[in-house]
Amino acid sequence: DAMVIQNPRYQVTQFGKPVTLSCSQTLNHNVMYWYQQKSSQAPKLLFHYYDKDFNNEADTPDNFQSRRPNTSFCFLDIRSPGLGDAAMYLCATSDKGQLKETQYFGPGTRLLVL
Amino acid sequence: QKEVEQNSGPLSVPEGAIASLNCTYSDRGSQSFFWYRQYSGKSPELIMSIYSNGDKEDGRFTAQLNKASQYVSLLIRDSQPSDSATYLCAVNRANDYKLSFGAGTTVTVRA
């Protein structure tokens, strides 16, 4: 089945220790998104890629970076995690970046910062 | 004003009853509206999309859209314990395919 896969499902890191979260998709979608979701809050868009074009949200901290080496894979790098970065990180994809398109979510990675 | 606001929960309904969830949005140019279901500790799953004013039914779910009032709702008929989850309303940003999400309404269906 075509799907969005995230690894790892759970990640524990230490304060200030860089961490990378991974997302892959078999849907062959052009657009890949990274969201941060804290408990009882709305998913917050961090950035997205339209093909190779990176689009950052204005309020995304510099501590968060992303890479998309090919169509299938996208990575979220947190350079120096703080306690406030503990959250669920959701990867999503959509087909062509058009209105009325559904976003499909991966299972998420829950990040714990010690 | 938040871009997308949902009625605060939690919402508790007895099994078999109708659960009614409401969502308002601030951007009058929005054109795409989605309801996602999110079980605790899981990722959002699309259950309904609606683009035109009026009602859209899919099984036990009915979405209602009123663009003039900037209001979208979701009705869950014959609620089941498996419907217990948080329901997220998502709206596209005007002239953009990116979505803004509400904080969600948590529904608990009592057996």
Chai-1 contact restraints between the chains, C-beta under 6 A:
chainA,res_idxA,chainB,res_idxB,connection_type,confidence,min_distance_angstrom,max_distance_angstrom,comment,restraint_id
A,Q41,B,A103,contact,1.0,0.0,6.0,A-B,restraint_1
A,A42,B,F101,contact,1.0,0.0,6.0,A-B,restraint_2
A,A42,B,G102,contact,1.0,0.0,6.0,A-B,restraint_3
A,A42,B,A103,contact,1.0,0.0,6.0,A-B,restraint_4
A,P43,B,F101,contact,1.0,0.0,6.0,A-B,restraint_5
A,L90,B,S43,contact,1.0,0.0,6.0,A-B,restraint_6
A,G97,B,Y97,contact,1.0,0.0,6.0,A-B,restraint_7
A,Q98,B,Y97,contact,1.0,0.0,6.0,A-B,restraint_8
A,L99,B,Q31,contact,1.0,0.0,6.0,A-B,restraint_9
A,L99,B,S32,contact,1.0,0.0,6.0,A-B,restraint_10
A,L99,B,Y97,contact,1.0,0.0,6.0,A-B,restraint_11
A,K100,B,S32,contact,1.0,0.0,6.0,A-B,restraint_12
A,K100,B,Y51,contact,1.0,0.0,6.0,A-B,restraint_13
A,T102,B,L46,contact,1.0,0.0,6.0,A-B,restraint_14
A,F105,B,S43,contact,1.0,0.0,6.0,A-B,restraint_15
A,F105,B,P44,contact,1.0,0.0,6.0,A-B,restraint_16
A,P107,B,S43,contact,1.0,0.0,6.0,A-B,restraint_17
A,G108,B,S43,contact,1.0,0.0,6.0,A-B,restraint_18
